Amino acid sequence: MPISHPTVIITGASRGIGRAAALYFAEKGCRLSLICHKNQQQLEQVSRLITDMGCACLTFTADVADYEAVACVFKQTAALFGPVDILINNAGISYVGLFTDMKPVDWQRLIKTNIEGVFNCCHLAVPEMVRRQSGRIINISSVWGSVGASCEAVYSATKGAINSFTKALAKELAPSHIPVNALACGAIDTQMNQFLSEEERQMLIDEIPACRMGLPREAAELIWQIAQAPEYMTGQIITLDGGWL
């Protein structure tokens, strides 16, 4: 039975898909606990919009790669809102450039945020979900996790890891009635793609059958639909790319 006012944790919630998901889930009456790493001012703006809707919202500045910091977020969220019903692992960073130009610190940063951040949040959410035999986990991935992208080798690798982790954890948690799915996004019109020149942007759009980039709101709507899907849908990597790949 659907929970009337579920408690939702969203990482990377200050902008892009995370911001859109926070606002969309607020429209649905959820209690939100939002995390960002550095953009506290932007996160507070999101929080104000949510509270103006009459929804409860907590905000935290924390690095998802820091297990103890994330543990504090879960503890405070549970104390004020109760246990987490839906975990949306959205926080992620990219690196565009030749693999040979990367330094170890570059790929370690991607691995810590994109992979360890998901591990940390899931590790903290799962025990209580298993105890209650209830909960949902949605990981935000990328189409590059399935097919790989030139000049984004390590980013692609991190998203491929998240896809495999999603499928494996789904099998582990299915007996406990906890669906685990991932949303593999294509070209979504967020700040992550602002490095593109106008010419590069148009060349990208020309490759997409839908003739445009996706909107963060569209991703948010699909995340909500995944959160509401039958429990039997688990371990899936759902693509949102306008028919691109």
URRA-V986361 format. One record per pair of residues at least 24 apart in sequence whose ideal C-beta (glycine too) atoms are under 8 Angstrom apart, sorted by sequence separation. I is the first residue (numbers start at 1). J is the second residue. D is the distance in whole Angstrom. If there is no record, write none. Layout:
I_J_D, I_J_D
This chain:
5_29_5, 6_30_5, 7_31_5, 8_32_5, 9_33_5, 10_34_5, 11_35_5, 12_36_6, 15_39_7, 22_46_6, 26_50_4, 31_55_7, 32_56_7, 33_57_8, 34_58_7, 35_59_8, 36_60_8, 37_61_7, 189_213_4, 4_29_7, 5_30_6, 6_31_7, 8_33_7, 9_34_8, 10_35_7, 11_36_8, 12_37_8, 14_39_4, 30_55_7, 31_56_5, 32_57_5, 33_58_5, 34_59_5, 35_60_5, 36_61_6, 37_62_7, 56_81_7, 64_89_8, 92_117_8, 141_166_7, 159_184_8, 188_213_6, 189_214_7, 5_31_6, 7_33_7, 9_35_7, 14_40_8, 23_49_6, 27_53_7, 29_55_7, 31_57_8, 32_58_7, 34_60_7, 35_61_8, 37_63_5, 91_117_5, 139_165_7, 187_213_5, 188_214_4, 189_215_6, 190_216_6, 214_240_6, 15_42_6, 19_46_5, 23_50_7, 26_53_5, 33_60_7, 35_62_5, 37_64_7, 64_91_5, 139_166_5, 187_214_6, 188_215_7, 189_216_7, 214_241_7, 14_42_4, 22_50_7, 89_117_7, 186_214_6, 188_216_6, 214_242_6, 14_43_4, 26_55_4, 35_64_7, 89_118_5, 185_214_7, 213_242_8, 13_43_6, 188_218_8, 212_242_7, 26_57_7, 188_219_6, 211_242_8, 14_46_6, 89_121_5, 137_169_7, 210_242_3, 13_46_6, 89_122_7, 208_241_7, 209_242_6, 210_243_6, 87_121_6, 185_219_6, 208_242_5, 209_243_4, 210_244_8, 22_57_8, 35_70_8, 87_122_7, 208_243_7, 209_244_7, 137_173_8, 183_219_7, 208_244_5, 207_244_6, 35_73_6, 87_125_5, 146_184_6, 145_184_6, 183_222_6, 33_73_7, 183_223_6, 84_125_5, 114_155_7, 137_178_7, 139_180_7, 141_182_4, 143_184_5, 136_178_7, 137_179_7, 138_180_8, 139_181_7, 140_182_7, 141_183_6, 142_184_6, 143_185_7, 33_76_8, 111_154_7, 115_158_5, 130_173_7, 133_176_6, 134_177_6, 135_178_5, 136_179_5, 137_180_4, 138_181_6, 139_182_4, 140_183_5, 141_184_4, 142_185_6, 143_186_5, 183_226_7, 33_77_4, 84_128_7, 110_154_5, 114_158_4, 118_162_6, 129_173_8, 133_177_5, 134_178_7, 136_180_8, 137_181_8, 138_182_7, 139_183_8, 141_185_7, 142_186_8, 83_128_5, 84_129_7, 110_155_6, 114_159_7, 133_178_8, 138_183_7, 140_185_7, 181_226_5, 83_129_8, 115_161_5, 119_165_8, 130_176_5, 65_112_4, 70_117_8, 107_154_4, 111_158_6, 114_161_8, 115_162_7, 118_165_7, 122_169_7, 126_173_7, 129_176_7, 33_81_7, 65_113_6, 87_135_7, 89_137_7, 92_140_7, 106_154_7, 110_158_5, 114_162_7, 130_178_7, 181_229_8, 64_113_6, 83_132_6, 85_134_7, 86_135_7, 87_136_7, 89_138_7, 129_178_5, 31_81_5, 63_113_8, 70_120_5, 74_124_5, 78_128_8, 85_135_6, 86_136_5, 87_137_5, 88_138_5, 89_139_5, 90_140_4, 115_165_8, 179_229_7, 33_84_8, 65_116_5, 70_121_6, 74_125_7, 84_135_7, 85_136_7, 86_137_8, 87_138_7, 89_140_6, 12_64_8, 64_116_8, 65_117_5, 83_135_8, 86_138_7, 88_140_7, 99_151_8, 102_154_7, 126_178_7, 179_231_6, 181_233_7, 188_240_8, 11_64_5, 64_117_3, 67_120_5, 71_124_6, 98_151_6, 181_234_6, 184_237_5, 186_239_7, 37_91_7, 63_117_8, 64_118_8, 66_120_8, 70_124_6, 97_151_6, 99_153_4, 177_231_6, 179_233_6, 180_234_6, 181_235_7, 182_236_7, 184_238_7, 186_240_6, 187_241_7, 36_91_8, 65_120_7, 96_151_6, 99_154_7, 179_234_4, 180_235_7, 181_236_5, 182_237_5, 183_238_5, 184_239_5, 185_240_5, 186_241_3, 187_242_8, 30_86_8, 35_91_7, 64_120_6, 67_123_8, 96_152_6, 178_234_8, 181_237_8, 182_238_7, 184_240_7, 185_241_7, 186_242_6, 64_121_6, 67_124_8, 95_152_7, 181_238_6, 183_240_6, 184_241_8, 187_244_7, 94_152_7, 186_244_5, 95_154_6, 96_155_8, 186_245_7, 95_155_6, 174_234_6, 25_86_8, 94_155_5, 173_234_8, 174_235_8, 9_73_7, 170_234_4, 171_235_6, 9_74_7, 170_235_3, 92_158_8, 170_236_8, 21_88_6, 9_77_6, 167_235_5, 21_90_7, 166_235_7, 7_77_7, 18_88_8, 167_237_7, 166_237_7, 18_90_4, 17_90_6, 18_91_7, 89_162_8, 7_81_4, 163_237_5, 7_82_6, 9_84_5, 7_83_7, 8_84_7, 37_113_8, 7_84_5, 8_85_7, 9_86_8, 11_88_7, 13_90_7, 7_85_5, 8_86_4, 9_87_5, 10_88_5, 11_89_6, 12_90_4, 6_85_4, 7_86_7, 8_87_8, 9_88_7, 11_90_5, 12_91_3, 140_219_8, 6_86_6, 8_88_7, 10_90_6, 11_91_4, 12_92_6, 3_85_6, 140_223_8, 138_223_6, 138_226_5, 138_227_6, 136_226_8, 136_227_5, 146_237_7, 145_237_8, 146_239_8, 141_237_6, 143_239_6, 94_192_6, 143_241_5, 147_245_6, 96_195_6, 146_245_8, 143_244_7, 143_245_5, 11_117_7, 11_121_6, 9_121_7, 9_125_7, 18_140_8, 17_140_6, 12_140_8, 88_223_6, 86_227_5, 17_185_7, 17_188_6, 16_188_7, 17_190_6, 16_190_4, 15_190_7, 16_191_6, 15_191_6, 16_192_6, 24_217_7, 20_215_8, 25_220_8, 20_216_4, 24_220_4, 28_224_7, 19_216_7, 20_217_5, 23_220_7, 24_221_6, 21_219_7, 17_216_5, 20_219_6, 21_220_4, 24_223_8, 25_224_7, 16_216_6, 20_220_4, 24_224_6, 17_219_5, 21_223_5, 17_220_7, 21_224_8, 17_223_8, 2_228_7
